[in-house]
Amino acid sequence: MAKATVEHYMQELDGELRDLPPARRRELLEEIREHIGSALEEGPGEGETEVRNVLERLGDPAEIAEEARRRFGISRAKPGVREVIALVLLPIGGIIIPVLGWLVGAILLATSNVWTGREKAAGLLLFPGGLLPALSVGVTAARMCGGSTEVGRRVTETCNGASYSSLALIILAVLVLVPIGTTIFLARRMNRRAATG
């Protein structure tokens, strides 16, 4: 568990250092890893509590990255119009301009320097097309339950596959909530970096 805590810390630090040149980034990551190893060897042990104490003394990865940027004279990538447009097009771009709108949002996300590689992957993979797949499922479900039959004076609504409608609602909920949740996640990460930048 303690090793996983160190790895999580190092991954977070690596993400925060993404705008440093690769050689400087590797050098700093190696220094921090060596420092953690030395501090744990000198301490009372390598348990979870000791690891957390060492990491707490080191400081927040965002603060370490900010100090490194100052030291190397590198300014942090700031969110701008590109990122705002990406956040709009990822969920609804595919509905506004089918497929192409989402694709433009995906390109803007992928080429931005504001988000980490993992954040970009989440934005691109959860779910491709944004809300367009949800709209497609909703339209399909509505078509399956849209028939009516007139017998004498009585009109009967028919729904082909009542069991499908429950499954469709679950799928629809996932297809709506995941893109919206991903967009909120990306917006929060962007705003956090804007606040610390």
Stockholm file with secondary structure:
# STOCKHOLM 1.0

chainA/1-197         MAKATVEHYMQELDGELRDLPPARRRELLEEIREHIGSALEEGPGEGETEVRNVLERLGDPAEIAEEARRRFGISRAKPGVREVIALVLLPIGGIIIPVLGWLVGAILLATSNVWTGREKAAGLLLFPGGLLPALSVGVTAARMCGGSTEVGRRVTETCNGASYSSLALIILAVLVLVPIGTTIFLARRMNRRAATG
#=GR chainA/1-197 SS CHHHHHHHHHHHHHHHTTTSCHHHHHHHHHHHHHHHHHHHHHSSCCSHHHHHHHHHHHCCHHHHHHHHHHHHTCCCCCCCHHHHHHHHHHHHHHHHSTTHHHHHHHHHHHHCSSSCHHHHHHHHHSCTTTTHHHHHHHHHHHHHTCEEEEETTEEEEECSCHHHHHHHHHHHHHHHHHHHHHHHHHHHHHHHHHHHC
#=GC SS_cons         CHHHHHHHHHHHHHHHTTTSCHHHHHHHHHHHHHHHHHHHHHSSCCSHHHHHHHHHHHCCHHHHHHHHHHHHTCCCCCCCHHHHHHHHHHHHHHHHSTTHHHHHHHHHHHHCSSSCHHHHHHHHHSCTTTTHHHHHHHHHHHHHTCEEEEETTEEEEECSCHHHHHHHHHHHHHHHHHHHHHHHHHHHHHHHHHHHC
//
